[in-house]
């Protein structure tokens, strides 16, 4: 059995949908909040180490998410920083989550280090907002569309294309999880609908897929019309992820890396930009009409 088939079997196990628990992503979330709480309290890592009676290196590893954070240690650190009781309980509860295998392990060798954290966080999120200026977001792509994008990509060796596409499709299972579907909203530029990635047949299938996804209660797609010449997305793509028990994360990807944002003020800026993009884009019903028109024009 090849790894792609094995991943498919993993998706089908159980009746509650795909398990997207990811201990490495959980550790990253907890570590990021521990560091923010410590810095907000004006404490050094050396002072934090005295609270636990450990080395400076251990605090550093805990904050980087390299080591499993014990609930009691998380609680002691946060109390020493003067954190609210609710935050102490919230992070201690996260730290008590079972340490299971990473769901995307079968694809580990084709996932860049800078993307691994995002894949894990996306699997843990309860809601996501994505703005895309040039291409459809990965959670919206069909197999054929994704393959056409990657067939001649500089960053993906030809031999890895099928497995990178398989990972992208595996990520999409969160949209269809009957027990815990990802609430997903995307704003896409109208010009994306006119870029015939893979040719008319591939694009026709892709547009049909967008229409099918839009019928789901947890998916909303808005089209930014070309007539809106200036808007808040002109600075580039971004994604916002929301979680049940952790602070929201902003994610901005570039050619060979990514930036993760968790500072509340900066997250607030991205959230405002998302709201303004929604307001500037067409409503969902009107967006669907635009997509239907493009699909009809392809005549395939």
Secondary structure, DSSP 8 states (H G I E B T S, - for coil): --HHHHHHHHHHSSSS------HHHHHHHHHHHHHHHHHHHT--HHHHHHHHT--HHHHHHHHHT-S---HHHHHHHHHHTT--HHHHHHHHHHHTS-----TTGGGGGGS-HHHHHHHHHHHH-SEEEEEESSS--GGG--HHHHHHHHTT-SSS-GGGHHHHHHHHHHHGGGGG-SSS--EEEEEEEGGGGGS-TT-HHHHHHHHHHHHHHHTSTTEEEEEE-TT--S-GGGG--EEEEE-SSS--EEEEEETTEEEEE--HHHHHHHHHHHHHHHHHS--HHHHHHHHHHHHHHH--
